[in-house]
């Protein structure tokens, strides 16, 4: 066979090689760890349902870590699960968890791996005012909201619905792609988050009667490795009944996992 014939066959050989590699070593599904520990918004019900209806059909592998029924500050299996996690999804409220478990959360996001938080994640690892931590085996991270999420949680307004709209200039952000915000209502009341940290980028605002206007969803890049972070103060169980909210979360999962 002459050299010209070989050159014409090279593209065919390369295509065959790539097809063989793809068959032998398919892309690995992203591993998501969902951490649930709160007593108000029933995310122990809504998030597992969201995983089944929206995340697993999209090809994600999801591990759900619920707070232990006998000790609400224990998240058994969290350390092991985070070793292979690509994304940590947090729905936790005021838990003082074992130090080694909180260290695993720190390591995950400090290494540059993404994190998502909903609703009470803004005070996930904080004590109530005037409370103290007396057990050295447990740990808190009161700066988690400011440092990691990029937020500024200082309480909440009355629990009344709020209209959700896009922050001007963010209409083309991938997280809001495909969502019709006409009639998008957040349930459960607005959190006070104004002003966000300067490094956060607000995507959505909520407006309730008064008028009360607060950022209701935003992104942030955490640490020197620029871990992608998404947070929304939505997360009431009735929010999950809204397909628009579930699409928002699904879009956020895809955005945080982008390289």
DRENROVEX-760789 format. One record per residue (C-alpha): x negated, z, y negated; residue in three letters. Coordinates in steps of 0.5 Angstrom, whole numbers, plus 500, padded with zeros to 3 digits. Example, Ala and Ser with C-alpha at 12.3 -4.5 7.8 and 13.67 -1.06 7.14 Angstrom:
475516509ALA;473514502SER;
# end
This chain:
500500500UNK;497498493UNK;496503487UNK;502500483UNK;507501489UNK;505508489UNK;506509482UNK;513507483UNK;514512488UNK;512518485UNK;518519481UNK;522519488UNK;517524491UNK;517529485UNK;525529485UNK;525530492UNK;520536491UNK;524539486UNK;531539490UNK;527542496UNK;525548492UNK;532549489UNK;535549496UNK;530554498UNK;529558492UNK;536558488UNK;536562482UNK;538569482UNK;544572480UNK;543577474UNK;544584476UNK;548588471UNK;549596472UNK;555599469UNK;555606467UNK;561610466UNK;562617464UNK;568619459UNK;574622459UNK;579619453UNK;579611454UNK;580610462UNK;574606462UNK;573608469UNK;579604471UNK;579598466UNK;571597467UNK;571596474UNK;578591474UNK;574587468UNK;568587473UNK;573584479UNK;577579474UNK;571577470UNK;564578471UNK;563577479UNK;567571479UNK;562568474UNK;557570479UNK;554576476UNK;552582481UNK;555588478UNK;553596480UNK;558601478UNK;555608477UNK;560613475UNK;559620473UNK;559625479UNK;566628480UNK;563635481UNK;558634475UNK;560630469UNK;553630467UNK;550627473UNK;550619474UNK;547619482UNK;544612483UNK;543610476UNK;535611477UNK;535606483UNK;540601480UNK;536600473UNK;530598477UNK;533592479UNK;538591473UNK;538585468UNK;543589463UNK;545596462UNK;553596460UNK;554603457UNK;561607457UNK;559614456UNK;561620451UNK;557626450UNK;554627456UNK;547631457UNK;544628463UNK;538629467UNK;532628463UNK;529623469UNK;536619468UNK;535618461UNK;528616461UNK;530611466UNK;535608460UNK;530609455UNK;525605460UNK;530599461UNK;531598454UNK;524599451UNK;521594456UNK;526589453UNK;532589458UNK;538588454UNK;544593453UNK;551593452UNK;555599449UNK;563599448UNK;567605444UNK;564612445UNK;557609447UNK;555610440UNK;555618442UNK;554617449UNK;548622449UNK;550626443UNK;552633443UNK;558636438UNK;556638432UNK;553646432UNK;552645440UNK;545646443UNK;542644449UNK;540650453UNK;538647460UNK;531644460UNK;533639466UNK;538636461UNK;536631455UNK;540628449UNK;538622445UNK;542623439UNK;538617435UNK;541612441UNK;546610436UNK;542608430UNK;536606434UNK;538602440UNK;545600438UNK;544599430UNK;550603428UNK;552609424UNK;558613428UNK;561618423UNK;567619426UNK;574615426UNK;580614423UNK;587615425UNK;589611432UNK;592605429UNK;592598430UNK;587594427UNK;586586425UNK;580583428UNK;576578424UNK;570574424UNK;565576419UNK;564570414UNK;558566417UNK;558568424UNK;563563426UNK;558559430UNK;555565434UNK;556564442UNK;559571442UNK;565569438UNK;565562441UNK;572560444UNK;576566441UNK;582565437UNK;582571432UNK;589569430UNK;593575432UNK;587579435UNK;589586435UNK;584592436UNK;588598439UNK;585605439UNK;583606431UNK;577604427UNK;571608428UNK;567609422UNK;560605422UNK;559603415UNK;553602413UNK;550599419UNK;543599420UNK;539594416UNK;537591423UNK;544590425UNK;548583425UNK;555585424UNK;560579428UNK;567582427UNK;570587422UNK;577591423UNK;582592418UNK;587597418UNK;592600413UNK;590603407UNK;586598407UNK;581601412UNK;575596413UNK;569597418UNK;565593422UNK;567593429UNK;562589433UNK;555587432UNK;548585435UNK;542588434UNK;534587437UNK;531594439UNK;524596439UNK;517592439UNK;520588445UNK;526586442UNK;531588447UNK;538584446UNK;543589444UNK;551588443UNK;556594441UNK;563594440UNK;567600438UNK;573597441UNK;574599449UNK;581602449UNK;584601456UNK;590597452UNK;584592449UNK;582590456UNK;589588457UNK;588582451UNK;584576454UNK;581575448UNK;577582448UNK;575580455UNK;572574453UNK;569577447UNK;565582453UNK;564576457UNK;561572452UNK;557578450UNK;554579457UNK;552572457UNK;548572450UNK;545579452UNK;542576458UNK;539569455UNK;532569455UNK;
# end
